[in-house]
Amino acid sequence: MSPSTPTAACRSEECLVACALDGAAFELRPGTTREVRLATPEDKARVMDTLFGLRPVRPGELSLFGRDAADLAPDERLALNRRLAAVFAEGGLISNLKVWENLVLPACWASRTGPSPFEAEALELFDDLGLDADLAGRLPSRLTCFERKAIAFVRGLLTHPDAMVFDSVLEHLSEEERRRAARFEELFRARCMRGAILRIEVAHARAGHHA
Amino acid sequence: MATPTRDNAFNPISRQDGYYSLLMAAAKRGSAFRAWPTRAVLMKQIYFTGVQAVLPVALLAMITGTLVISEMTSVLGINTAFTTKVLLWIVIRELGPLLAAIVIIARSSTAIIAELALMRINGEISALYAMGVDPTGYLLVPRLIGVTLCVAILSIYFIATATLGGMLMSALFQAVPVYRLADQFLAMANPWELGYAVLKSTVFGVVIATVACYHGWNVSQSVNAIPQVVTQGVMRSIFLVFLLDALFAYALFRL
């Protein structure tokens, strides 16, 4: 990986995310799409962990919504995580919750309401993605890889985030599933016009899957 | 600002700080109950720990009550006053809280430790944090409250079932007049005794829940570690419950 100089730039709200890790320097502005291709899965994990506060950051390494992540108290960091949403490579669903509970968990947590306000929007998104409504009663272990990613996408979209992070979203999908997954960005754009999209991929994995 | 370590970056409960820090971290997040998901977890916890334990606790209580009364009757004959006094001492003061706690350790502590450990290893606790859901408030607070409530309520249920069941079984099989036992029991029963049992059970509940959450939360990143943390958590809970029981007995004796 080529080293880059850490920067604490991008301190305005107009810049949603600015990352200055070695080998992964990027900015994310409202309404834009960025793709970050990393050399190894370990590099990808490091960037994801940094973005979501799962590893310590040094001053200047990451700026979130105009704030240096190193200066954030844990509760502030948690609050900023609610403005990001992610579709993790394996979905990142909670295994002991049914799909419906997974779907509404972050939205209910953030809004302090029950699940009913999100029902109509979730069903509409299920329709848009061609998902069977019966999935809602299943446990994540009984879903396919595509279904897990699609549920994670719907879960993220229900929170109306400022930015959506797609972590190797096309990995381990069939051709048909990739076509369906390609709709994720379109649906996100339709619902969050000023939202930003960040695709994080491992370079060799992506090349392999698109061959 | 100091550079955060991985533990304090997203985990307020480090392995070194122990049970107390977990309890304090959970206590600071009482507001988590404003969120529907936390209340849903609490309901599930009460169902699995309390409601599903009703039958095993009832059976254990019936057997215990019968054993206490039948042993007393076989040693002392039909001496209702003394039998009732012993029932009161043993069941309310000691066996009710202790056996209810042991049933919860066997059924729910193991489940909580394994569930949290698996969530940690599968990266689900990190996923919660990444979604902006506070893992301490969402996972630990409802488990601590649910288990504590259930231990206290199941202890009262154990005491009621053991005394009533014991009296009925003795009346059936040993011709001890149940009304005499009941009269004696009501005459001797003291609300303070029940208050003492509830206080003791509540303390047991807090300890059981804290130990279970701590060991499940602090598992190392390997599935092989799950049986180890389950065993450690269960043994630690049993030891602490017996130690506290002895301290309560000593305190009562001194009073």
Interface residues (C-beta under 8 A of the other chain):
Chain A: D49 F52 G53 L54 R55 P56 V57 R58 A70 D71 P74 D75 R77 L78 A79 L80 N81 R82 R83 L84 A85 A86 F88 G92 L93 I94 S95 N96 E101 V104 L105 P106 C108 W109 A110 R112 T113 G114 P115 R155 T159
Chain B: M1 T3 P4 T5 R6 N8 A9 F10 P12 R34 A35 W36 P37 A40 E115 L118 M119 N122 G123 E124 S126 A127 L128 Y129 A130 M131 G132 V133 D134 Y138
